[in-house]
Amino acid sequence: MKKIILILISLSAIALSGCIHTLKADIQQGNVVTQSMLDQLKPGISKTEVADLLGSPLLQNTFNDNRYDYVYTIKIGHGKMTEQRITCYFDSDRLIKVVGNLHPGIEKT
């Protein structure tokens, strides 16, 4: 009788183990740059002002000091990874242009 109960418990445990879903945490890396932050950038502002608005750049090129790169990636659970890249270009310590992509799903204000 004890063997039958042990076998039934073992079979139940095996059957239920297939019902367990693994959870994955959201993974965020880099600088979150929102559209409202980008709207505050104006040509002619200094590198310091850009860093005050957007934070310290994730990537700084030691060979080209006239560029700040802001990269942000997010992977939600088992889903697809989304990446945002914003690049600020400077001339004589003054902002001349901003290029990149801003995904609507990343906007947080």
C-alpha positions as CSV (number, residue, x, y, z in Angstrom):
1,M,0.0,0.0,0.0
2,K,2.8,2.4,0.9
3,K,4.4,1.7,-2.5
4,I,1.2,2.6,-4.4
5,I,0.9,5.9,-2.4
6,L,4.6,6.7,-3.1
7,I,4.1,5.9,-6.8
8,L,1.0,8.1,-7.0
9,I,2.8,11.0,-5.2
10,S,5.8,10.7,-7.6
11,L,3.5,10.6,-10.7
12,S,1.6,13.7,-9.4
13,A,4.8,15.6,-8.8
14,I,6.0,14.8,-12.3
15,A,2.7,15.7,-13.9
16,L,2.5,19.1,-12.0
17,S,6.2,20.0,-12.8
18,G,5.1,20.7,-16.4
19,C,2.7,23.4,-15.2
20,I,5.3,25.6,-13.6
21,H,6.1,28.8,-15.6
22,T,9.5,30.4,-15.2
23,L,9.4,34.1,-14.6
24,K,12.0,36.4,-16.1
25,A,12.8,39.8,-14.6
26,D,12.8,42.9,-16.8
27,I,16.4,43.9,-17.7
28,Q,17.2,47.6,-18.2
29,Q,20.6,49.0,-19.1
30,G,21.9,52.5,-19.9
31,N,20.4,56.0,-19.9
32,V,16.6,56.5,-20.2
33,V,16.1,59.5,-22.5
34,T,12.6,60.7,-22.9
35,Q,11.1,62.9,-25.6
36,S,10.6,65.6,-23.0
37,M,14.3,65.5,-22.2
38,L,15.2,65.8,-25.9
39,D,12.8,68.7,-26.3
40,Q,15.0,70.7,-23.8
41,L,18.1,70.3,-26.0
42,K,18.8,73.4,-28.1
43,P,21.7,74.0,-30.5
44,G,24.5,75.9,-28.8
45,I,24.2,74.6,-25.3
46,S,27.3,73.3,-23.6
47,K,28.4,69.7,-23.0
48,T,27.8,70.3,-19.3
49,E,24.2,71.4,-19.9
50,V,23.6,68.3,-22.1
51,A,25.0,66.0,-19.3
52,D,22.8,67.8,-16.8
53,L,19.7,67.2,-18.9
54,L,20.4,63.6,-20.1
55,G,22.9,62.3,-17.5
56,S,26.4,61.1,-18.1
57,P,26.8,59.5,-21.5
58,L,27.1,55.8,-21.5
59,L,29.8,55.9,-24.2
60,Q,32.5,58.5,-24.5
61,N,35.0,58.2,-27.4
62,T,38.5,59.0,-26.3
63,F,39.5,59.7,-29.9
64,N,36.6,62.0,-30.7
65,D,35.7,64.3,-27.8
66,N,32.9,65.9,-29.9
67,R,30.3,63.2,-29.4
68,Y,28.2,61.8,-26.6
69,D,26.4,58.5,-27.1
70,Y,23.4,57.5,-24.9
71,V,22.3,53.9,-25.2
72,Y,19.3,52.3,-23.5
73,T,18.2,48.7,-23.8
74,I,15.2,46.9,-22.2
75,K,14.2,43.3,-22.3
76,I,10.8,42.6,-20.8
77,G,10.6,39.0,-19.5
78,H,10.9,36.5,-22.4
79,G,10.1,39.3,-24.9
80,K,12.2,41.0,-27.6
81,M,14.9,43.4,-26.6
82,T,14.3,47.1,-27.5
83,E,17.2,49.5,-28.0
84,Q,17.3,53.2,-28.1
85,R,20.4,55.2,-29.3
86,I,20.8,58.9,-29.0
87,T,24.0,60.7,-30.2
88,C,24.8,64.3,-29.5
89,Y,27.4,66.0,-31.7
90,F,29.4,69.0,-30.5
91,D,31.7,71.7,-32.0
92,S,33.9,73.7,-29.7
93,D,32.0,72.4,-26.6
94,R,28.6,73.5,-28.1
95,L,25.8,71.2,-29.2
96,I,25.3,71.2,-33.0
97,K,22.9,68.3,-33.6
98,V,21.2,65.3,-32.0
99,V,20.4,62.1,-33.9
100,G,18.9,58.8,-32.9
101,N,15.8,56.8,-32.3
102,L,13.3,57.2,-29.5
103,H,10.8,54.3,-29.1
104,P,7.3,55.3,-27.9
105,G,7.3,52.4,-25.5
106,I,10.3,53.8,-23.6
107,E,8.7,57.2,-23.0
108,K,8.3,57.8,-19.3
109,T,7.5,61.2,-18.0
